């Protein structure tokens, strides 16, 4: 009997650890459907501590996928939004790298990049999509603040307000 209990406990621990290695599961709203975001695309940047940071392109692709699903973007809009997201992500990464010791000094340059991005995005989205996008950004910020207040860090690969602002 002890062997059976021990074997079951060991199997449960192994399954839990194995599941935890994949991380990044996202659900589409409250309906329990996966968005397919748990596929590892590789090419992440190693940041130490056993975690990889998404590249600018990976982050941009994830934001574009989120926007496509949430805003029902057309294929033309997807192409334009992808380009905007890649440009923004690369520029912000460059600014962060150049100012890694003093992020406060980087804030004006980061604001300029985000303003340019938002101007471009506003020219691509319809009025309804703009309204919905602003509501989604607010929702993400609120969720992030609740997690932060609870002491919970974002899951690796999870979109943060920084990614979508």
CNS distance restraints for C-alpha pairs under 8 A (distance, minus, plus):
assign (resid   1 and name CA) (resid   5 and name CA) 6.39 0.50 0.50
assign (resid   2 and name CA) (resid   6 and name CA) 5.99 0.50 0.50
assign (resid   3 and name CA) (resid   7 and name CA) 5.96 0.50 0.50
assign (resid   4 and name CA) (resid   8 and name CA) 6.11 0.50 0.50
assign (resid   5 and name CA) (resid   9 and name CA) 6.09 0.50 0.50
assign (resid   6 and name CA) (resid  10 and name CA) 6.04 0.50 0.50
assign (resid   7 and name CA) (resid  11 and name CA) 6.09 0.50 0.50
assign (resid   8 and name CA) (resid  12 and name CA) 6.12 0.50 0.50
assign (resid   9 and name CA) (resid  13 and name CA) 6.20 0.50 0.50
assign (resid  10 and name CA) (resid  14 and name CA) 6.11 0.50 0.50
assign (resid  11 and name CA) (resid  15 and name CA) 6.06 0.50 0.50
assign (resid  12 and name CA) (resid  16 and name CA) 6.08 0.50 0.50
assign (resid  13 and name CA) (resid  17 and name CA) 6.11 0.50 0.50
assign (resid  14 and name CA) (resid  18 and name CA) 5.96 0.50 0.50
assign (resid  15 and name CA) (resid  19 and name CA) 5.99 0.50 0.50
assign (resid  16 and name CA) (resid  20 and name CA) 6.09 0.50 0.50
assign (resid  17 and name CA) (resid  21 and name CA) 6.35 0.50 0.50
assign (resid  18 and name CA) (resid  22 and name CA) 7.17 0.50 0.50
assign (resid  19 and name CA) (resid  23 and name CA) 7.04 0.50 0.50
assign (resid  22 and name CA) (resid  38 and name CA) 7.27 0.50 0.50
assign (resid  23 and name CA) (resid  38 and name CA) 7.00 0.50 0.50
assign (resid  23 and name CA) (resid 155 and name CA) 7.58 0.50 0.50
assign (resid  23 and name CA) (resid 156 and name CA) 7.21 0.50 0.50
assign (resid  24 and name CA) (resid  37 and name CA) 6.83 0.50 0.50
assign (resid  24 and name CA) (resid  38 and name CA) 5.17 0.50 0.50
assign (resid  24 and name CA) (resid 155 and name CA) 6.53 0.50 0.50
assign (resid  24 and name CA) (resid 156 and name CA) 6.07 0.50 0.50
assign (resid  24 and name CA) (resid 157 and name CA) 5.67 0.50 0.50
assign (resid  24 and name CA) (resid 158 and name CA) 6.66 0.50 0.50
assign (resid  25 and name CA) (resid  34 and name CA) 7.35 0.50 0.50
assign (resid  25 and name CA) (resid  36 and name CA) 7.99 0.50 0.50
assign (resid  25 and name CA) (resid  37 and name CA) 6.33 0.50 0.50
assign (resid  25 and name CA) (resid  38 and name CA) 4.89 0.50 0.50
assign (resid  26 and name CA) (resid  34 and name CA) 6.01 0.50 0.50
assign (resid  26 and name CA) (resid  35 and name CA) 6.23 0.50 0.50
assign (resid  26 and name CA) (resid  36 and name CA) 7.64 0.50 0.50
assign (resid  26 and name CA) (resid  37 and name CA) 6.15 0.50 0.50
assign (resid  26 and name CA) (resid  38 and name CA) 6.95 0.50 0.50
assign (resid  26 and name CA) (resid 158 and name CA) 7.97 0.50 0.50
assign (resid  27 and name CA) (resid  31 and name CA) 7.55 0.50 0.50
assign (resid  27 and name CA) (resid  32 and name CA) 5.71 0.50 0.50
assign (resid  27 and name CA) (resid  33 and name CA) 5.51 0.50 0.50
assign (resid  27 and name CA) (resid  34 and name CA) 4.68 0.50 0.50
assign (resid  27 and name CA) (resid  35 and name CA) 5.93 0.50 0.50
assign (resid  28 and name CA) (resid  32 and name CA) 6.46 0.50 0.50
assign (resid  28 and name CA) (resid  33 and name CA) 5.42 0.50 0.50
assign (resid  28 and name CA) (resid  34 and name CA) 5.87 0.50 0.50
assign (resid  28 and name CA) (resid  35 and name CA) 5.69 0.50 0.50
assign (resid  29 and name CA) (resid  33 and name CA) 7.88 0.50 0.50
assign (resid  37 and name CA) (resid  62 and name CA) 7.95 0.50 0.50
assign (resid  41 and name CA) (resid  58 and name CA) 7.83 0.50 0.50
assign (resid  43 and name CA) (resid  54 and name CA) 7.74 0.50 0.50
assign (resid  43 and name CA) (resid  55 and name CA) 7.22 0.50 0.50
assign (resid  44 and name CA) (resid  52 and name CA) 5.43 0.50 0.50
assign (resid  44 and name CA) (resid  53 and name CA) 5.39 0.50 0.50
assign (resid  44 and name CA) (resid  54 and name CA) 4.76 0.50 0.50
assign (resid  44 and name CA) (resid  55 and name CA) 5.48 0.50 0.50
assign (resid  45 and name CA) (resid  52 and name CA) 5.23 0.50 0.50
assign (resid  45 and name CA) (resid  53 and name CA) 4.91 0.50 0.50
assign (resid  45 and name CA) (resid  54 and name CA) 6.22 0.50 0.50
assign (resid  45 and name CA) (resid  55 and name CA) 6.35 0.50 0.50
assign (resid  46 and name CA) (resid  50 and name CA) 7.60 0.50 0.50
assign (resid  46 and name CA) (resid  51 and name CA) 6.32 0.50 0.50
assign (resid  46 and name CA) (resid  52 and name CA) 4.44 0.50 0.50
assign (resid  46 and name CA) (resid  53 and name CA) 6.13 0.50 0.50
assign (resid  47 and name CA) (resid  51 and name CA) 6.06 0.50 0.50
assign (resid  47 and name CA) (resid  52 and name CA) 5.68 0.50 0.50
assign (resid  47 and name CA) (resid  53 and name CA) 6.32 0.50 0.50
assign (resid  48 and name CA) (resid  52 and name CA) 7.59 0.50 0.50
assign (resid  51 and name CA) (resid 156 and name CA) 7.76 0.50 0.50
assign (resid  52 and name CA) (resid 156 and name CA) 7.92 0.50 0.50
assign (resid  53 and name CA) (resid 156 and name CA) 7.59 0.50 0.50
assign (resid  53 and name CA) (resid 157 and name CA) 7.79 0.50 0.50
assign (resid  54 and name CA) (resid  58 and name CA) 5.68 0.50 0.50
assign (resid  54 and name CA) (resid  59 and name CA) 6.00 0.50 0.50
assign (resid  54 and name CA) (resid 157 and name CA) 6.87 0.50 0.50
assign (resid  55 and name CA) (resid  59 and name CA) 6.19 0.50 0.50
assign (resid  56 and name CA) (resid  60 and name CA) 6.05 0.50 0.50
assign (resid  56 and name CA) (resid  86 and name CA) 6.48 0.50 0.50
assign (resid  56 and name CA) (resid  89 and name CA) 4.93 0.50 0.50
assign (resid  56 and name CA) (resid  90 and name CA) 5.35 0.50 0.50
assign (resid  56 and name CA) (resid  93 and name CA) 7.02 0.50 0.50
assign (resid  57 and name CA) (resid  61 and name CA) 6.06 0.50 0.50
assign (resid  57 and name CA) (resid  86 and name CA) 5.63 0.50 0.50
assign (resid  57 and name CA) (resid  89 and name CA) 7.20 0.50 0.50
assign (resid  57 and name CA) (resid  90 and name CA) 7.57 0.50 0.50
assign (resid  58 and name CA) (resid  62 and name CA) 6.16 0.50 0.50
assign (resid  59 and name CA) (resid  63 and name CA) 6.19 0.50 0.50
assign (resid  59 and name CA) (resid  86 and name CA) 7.98 0.50 0.50
assign (resid  59 and name CA) (resid  89 and name CA) 7.15 0.50 0.50
assign (resid  59 and name CA) (resid 163 and name CA) 7.28 0.50 0.50
assign (resid  60 and name CA) (resid  64 and name CA) 6.06 0.50 0.50
assign (resid  60 and name CA) (resid  82 and name CA) 6.64 0.50 0.50
assign (resid  60 and name CA) (resid  85 and name CA) 4.82 0.50 0.50
assign (resid  60 and name CA) (resid  86 and name CA) 5.03 0.50 0.50
assign (resid  60 and name CA) (resid  89 and name CA) 6.31 0.50 0.50
assign (resid  61 and name CA) (resid  65 and name CA) 6.05 0.50 0.50
assign (resid  61 and name CA) (resid  82 and name CA) 6.70 0.50 0.50
assign (resid  61 and name CA) (resid  85 and name CA) 7.59 0.50 0.50
assign (resid  61 and name CA) (resid  86 and name CA) 7.62 0.50 0.50
assign (resid  62 and name CA) (resid  66 and name CA) 6.18 0.50 0.50
assign (resid  62 and name CA) (resid 159 and name CA) 7.74 0.50 0.50
assign (resid  63 and name CA) (resid  67 and name CA) 6.08 0.50 0.50
assign (resid  63 and name CA) (resid  85 and name CA) 7.29 0.50 0.50
assign (resid  63 and name CA) (resid 159 and name CA) 7.29 0.50 0.50
assign (resid  63 and name CA) (resid 163 and name CA) 7.06 0.50 0.50
assign (resid  63 and name CA) (resid 164 and name CA) 6.66 0.50 0.50
assign (resid  64 and name CA) (resid  68 and name CA) 5.94 0.50 0.50
assign (resid  64 and name CA) (resid  78 and name CA) 6.96 0.50 0.50
assign (resid  64 and name CA) (resid  81 and name CA) 6.52 0.50 0.50
assign (resid  64 and name CA) (resid  82 and name CA) 5.76 0.50 0.50
assign (resid  64 and name CA) (resid  85 and name CA) 7.06 0.50 0.50
assign (resid  65 and name CA) (resid  69 and name CA) 6.21 0.50 0.50
assign (resid  66 and name CA) (resid  70 and name CA) 5.94 0.50 0.50
assign (resid  67 and name CA) (resid  71 and name CA) 5.46 0.50 0.50
assign (resid  67 and name CA) (resid  72 and name CA) 7.40 0.50 0.50
assign (resid  67 and name CA) (resid  73 and name CA) 7.14 0.50 0.50
assign (resid  67 and name CA) (resid 133 and name CA) 7.96 0.50 0.50
assign (resid  68 and name CA) (resid  72 and name CA) 5.13 0.50 0.50
assign (resid  68 and name CA) (resid  73 and name CA) 4.75 0.50 0.50
assign (resid  68 and name CA) (resid  74 and name CA) 7.79 0.50 0.50
assign (resid  68 and name CA) (resid  78 and name CA) 6.71 0.50 0.50
assign (resid  69 and name CA) (resid  73 and name CA) 7.34 0.50 0.50
assign (resid  71 and name CA) (resid 129 and name CA) 5.80 0.50 0.50
assign (resid  71 and name CA) (resid 132 and name CA) 7.15 0.50 0.50
assign (resid  71 and name CA) (resid 133 and name CA) 7.18 0.50 0.50
assign (resid  73 and name CA) (resid  77 and name CA) 5.64 0.50 0.50
assign (resid  73 and name CA) (resid  78 and name CA) 5.95 0.50 0.50
assign (resid  74 and name CA) (resid  78 and name CA) 6.10 0.50 0.50
assign (resid  75 and name CA) (resid  79 and name CA) 6.32 0.50 0.50
assign (resid  76 and name CA) (resid  80 and name CA) 6.47 0.50 0.50
assign (resid  77 and name CA) (resid  81 and name CA) 5.87 0.50 0.50
assign (resid  77 and name CA) (resid 124 and name CA) 6.26 0.50 0.50
assign (resid  77 and name CA) (resid 125 and name CA) 7.39 0.50 0.50
assign (resid  78 and name CA) (resid  82 and name CA) 5.87 0.50 0.50
assign (resid  79 and name CA) (resid  83 and name CA) 6.41 0.50 0.50
assign (resid  80 and name CA) (resid  84 and name CA) 6.31 0.50 0.50
assign (resid  80 and name CA) (resid 124 and name CA) 7.20 0.50 0.50
assign (resid  81 and name CA) (resid  85 and name CA) 5.99 0.50 0.50
assign (resid  81 and name CA) (resid 121 and name CA) 6.85 0.50 0.50
assign (resid  81 and name CA) (resid 124 and name CA) 7.45 0.50 0.50
assign (resid  82 and name CA) (resid  86 and name CA) 6.07 0.50 0.50
assign (resid  83 and name CA) (resid  87 and name CA) 6.14 0.50 0.50
assign (resid  84 and name CA) (resid  88 and name CA) 6.10 0.50 0.50
assign (resid  84 and name CA) (resid 117 and name CA) 6.34 0.50 0.50
assign (resid  84 and name CA) (resid 120 and name CA) 7.15 0.50 0.50
assign (resid  84 and name CA) (resid 121 and name CA) 7.31 0.50 0.50
assign (resid  85 and name CA) (resid  89 and name CA) 6.02 0.50 0.50
assign (resid  85 and name CA) (resid 117 and name CA) 7.75 0.50 0.50
assign (resid  86 and name CA) (resid  90 and name CA) 6.07 0.50 0.50
assign (resid  87 and name CA) (resid  91 and name CA) 6.09 0.50 0.50
assign (resid  88 and name CA) (resid  92 and name CA) 6.05 0.50 0.50
assign (resid  88 and name CA) (resid 113 and name CA) 6.47 0.50 0.50
assign (resid  88 and name CA) (resid 114 and name CA) 7.09 0.50 0.50
assign (resid  88 and name CA) (resid 117 and name CA) 6.45 0.50 0.50
assign (resid  89 and name CA) (resid  93 and name CA) 6.08 0.50 0.50
assign (resid  89 and name CA) (resid 163 and name CA) 7.93 0.50 0.50
assign (resid  90 and name CA) (resid  94 and name CA) 6.15 0.50 0.50
assign (resid  91 and name CA) (resid  95 and name CA) 6.24 0.50 0.50
assign (resid  91 and name CA) (resid 113 and name CA) 7.13 0.50 0.50
assign (resid  92 and name CA) (resid  96 and name CA) 6.08 0.50 0.50
assign (resid  92 and name CA) (resid 110 and name CA) 6.21 0.50 0.50
assign (resid  92 and name CA) (resid 113 and name CA) 7.24 0.50 0.50
assign (resid  93 and name CA) (resid  97 and name CA) 6.07 0.50 0.50
assign (resid  94 and name CA) (resid  98 and name CA) 6.15 0.50 0.50
assign (resid  95 and name CA) (resid  99 and name CA) 6.09 0.50 0.50
assign (resid  95 and name CA) (resid 106 and name CA) 6.39 0.50 0.50
assign (resid  95 and name CA) (resid 109 and name CA) 7.28 0.50 0.50
assign (resid  95 and name CA) (resid 110 and name CA) 7.03 0.50 0.50
assign (resid  96 and name CA) (resid 100 and name CA) 5.40 0.50 0.50
assign (resid  96 and name CA) (resid 103 and name CA) 6.85 0.50 0.50
assign (resid  96 and name CA) (resid 106 and name CA) 6.88 0.50 0.50
assign (resid  99 and name CA) (resid 103 and name CA) 5.64 0.50 0.50
assign (resid  99 and name CA) (resid 105 and name CA) 6.94 0.50 0.50
assign (resid  99 and name CA) (resid 106 and name CA) 5.95 0.50 0.50
assign (resid 102 and name CA) (resid 106 and name CA) 7.11 0.50 0.50
assign (resid 103 and name CA) (resid 107 and name CA) 6.67 0.50 0.50
assign (resid 106 and name CA) (resid 110 and name CA) 6.11 0.50 0.50
assign (resid 107 and name CA) (resid 111 and name CA) 6.00 0.50 0.50
assign (resid 108 and name CA) (resid 112 and name CA) 6.31 0.50 0.50
assign (resid 109 and name CA) (resid 113 and name CA) 6.41 0.50 0.50
assign (resid 110 and name CA) (resid 114 and name CA) 6.23 0.50 0.50
assign (resid 111 and name CA) (resid 115 and name CA) 6.02 0.50 0.50
assign (resid 112 and name CA) (resid 116 and name CA) 6.19 0.50 0.50
assign (resid 113 and name CA) (resid 117 and name CA) 6.15 0.50 0.50
assign (resid 114 and name CA) (resid 118 and name CA) 6.06 0.50 0.50
assign (resid 114 and name CA) (resid 165 and name CA) 7.07 0.50 0.50
assign (resid 115 and name CA) (resid 119 and name CA) 6.17 0.50 0.50
assign (resid 116 and name CA) (resid 120 and name CA) 6.29 0.50 0.50
assign (resid 117 and name CA) (resid 121 and name CA) 6.02 0.50 0.50
assign (resid 118 and name CA) (resid 122 and name CA) 5.95 0.50 0.50
assign (resid 119 and name CA) (resid 123 and name CA) 6.54 0.50 0.50
assign (resid 120 and name CA) (resid 124 and name CA) 6.68 0.50 0.50
assign (resid 121 and name CA) (resid 125 and name CA) 6.24 0.50 0.50
assign (resid 122 and name CA) (resid 126 and name CA) 7.77 0.50 0.50
assign (resid 122 and name CA) (resid 130 and name CA) 6.88 0.50 0.50
assign (resid 125 and name CA) (resid 129 and name CA) 5.64 0.50 0.50
assign (resid 125 and name CA) (resid 130 and name CA) 5.89 0.50 0.50
assign (resid 126 and name CA) (resid 130 and name CA) 6.13 0.50 0.50
assign (resid 127 and name CA) (resid 131 and name CA) 6.34 0.50 0.50
assign (resid 128 and name CA) (resid 132 and name CA) 6.21 0.50 0.50
assign (resid 129 and name CA) (resid 133 and name CA) 5.88 0.50 0.50
assign (resid 130 and name CA) (resid 134 and name CA) 6.21 0.50 0.50
assign (resid 131 and name CA) (resid 135 and name CA) 6.41 0.50 0.50
assign (resid 132 and name CA) (resid 136 and name CA) 6.16 0.50 0.50
assign (resid 133 and name CA) (resid 137 and name CA) 6.13 0.50 0.50
assign (resid 134 and name CA) (resid 138 and name CA) 6.25 0.50 0.50
assign (resid 135 and name CA) (resid 139 and name CA) 6.17 0.50 0.50
assign (resid 136 and name CA) (resid 140 and name CA) 6.17 0.50 0.50
assign (resid 137 and name CA) (resid 141 and name CA) 6.18 0.50 0.50
assign (resid 137 and name CA) (resid 161 and name CA) 6.80 0.50 0.50
assign (resid 137 and name CA) (resid 164 and name CA) 6.67 0.50 0.50
assign (resid 137 and name CA) (resid 165 and name CA) 6.89 0.50 0.50
assign (resid 138 and name CA) (resid 142 and name CA) 6.13 0.50 0.50
assign (resid 139 and name CA) (resid 143 and name CA) 6.14 0.50 0.50
assign (resid 140 and name CA) (resid 144 and name CA) 6.02 0.50 0.50
assign (resid 140 and name CA) (resid 160 and name CA) 7.00 0.50 0.50
assign (resid 140 and name CA) (resid 161 and name CA) 5.93 0.50 0.50
assign (resid 141 and name CA) (resid 145 and name CA) 6.12 0.50 0.50
assign (resid 141 and name CA) (resid 160 and name CA) 7.61 0.50 0.50
assign (resid 141 and name CA) (resid 161 and name CA) 5.34 0.50 0.50
assign (resid 142 and name CA) (resid 146 and name CA) 6.26 0.50 0.50
assign (resid 143 and name CA) (resid 147 and name CA) 6.29 0.50 0.50
assign (resid 144 and name CA) (resid 148 and name CA) 6.02 0.50 0.50
assign (resid 144 and name CA) (resid 154 and name CA) 7.84 0.50 0.50
assign (resid 144 and name CA) (resid 160 and name CA) 6.93 0.50 0.50
assign (resid 144 and name CA) (resid 161 and name CA) 7.18 0.50 0.50
assign (resid 145 and name CA) (resid 149 and name CA) 6.00 0.50 0.50
assign (resid 146 and name CA) (resid 150 and name CA) 6.20 0.50 0.50
assign (resid 147 and name CA) (resid 151 and name CA) 6.21 0.50 0.50
assign (resid 147 and name CA) (resid 152 and name CA) 4.99 0.50 0.50
assign (resid 147 and name CA) (resid 153 and name CA) 6.88 0.50 0.50
assign (resid 147 and name CA) (resid 154 and name CA) 7.77 0.50 0.50
assign (resid 148 and name CA) (resid 152 and name CA) 5.51 0.50 0.50
assign (resid 148 and name CA) (resid 153 and name CA) 6.56 0.50 0.50
assign (resid 154 and name CA) (resid 158 and name CA) 6.20 0.50 0.50
assign (resid 154 and name CA) (resid 160 and name CA) 7.44 0.50 0.50
assign (resid 159 and name CA) (resid 163 and name CA) 5.96 0.50 0.50
assign (resid 159 and name CA) (resid 164 and name CA) 7.34 0.50 0.50
assign (resid 160 and name CA) (resid 164 and name CA) 6.81 0.50 0.50
assign (resid 161 and name CA) (resid 165 and name CA) 5.75 0.50 0.50
